[in-house]
Every structure is written in C-alpha cells, then in structure tokens.
Amino acid sequence: MSHGPAAVWKEDKALDKRKSRLGVVMFVIYTVIYAGFLIINVWDNQIMRISIGSLNVAIVYGFVLIVLALVLAIIYNHICTSAEKLTVVK
C-alpha cells in the first residue's frame, strides 16, 4: 500500500555547499574559543579564580561559551534562511 511521496521537492536545499561551509567555519570559531578555555584550565588554572565583579573568570567564560553557541546558531539560521529565500526568488 504505497501512497508515494508526501510532497514533491524540486531541489534539496539542505545540500547547499555554502551552508555546509558556513557551519564548518562557525564550528572552528567556537572550537578555538573553547580550546582557549581548556588551555587556560590546563596551563594555569589560577586565572580562573580571578574575580570579575561578583563572579570569577570560569563562570563568566562558561556563560560566554553558552551565549556564543546560541548567537552562532541564530546567525547560522538567519543566513541560511535568507540564502534559501534568495534561491527561491531566482
């Protein structure tokens, strides 16, 4: 009992090389910043004890990593959605 495909796709927009390249670039950016966090912890973990206001560097850096991941995801989504809309207009 085959009903066929639910929708007919003219092209698969998920396979766009620009989106893949952008994703890899953003991954490398995040990885370098996260590696900095790890290197500071391994090389001289006393740096993480330095106070920034009422918090220490470890907490601030950790929150920066979380917020950075969210910001990169929003930027990626915006750029990819805009690119898909541009390809539809053509």
Order of alpha helices (4+ residues) and beta strands (2+ residues): alpha-beta-beta-alpha
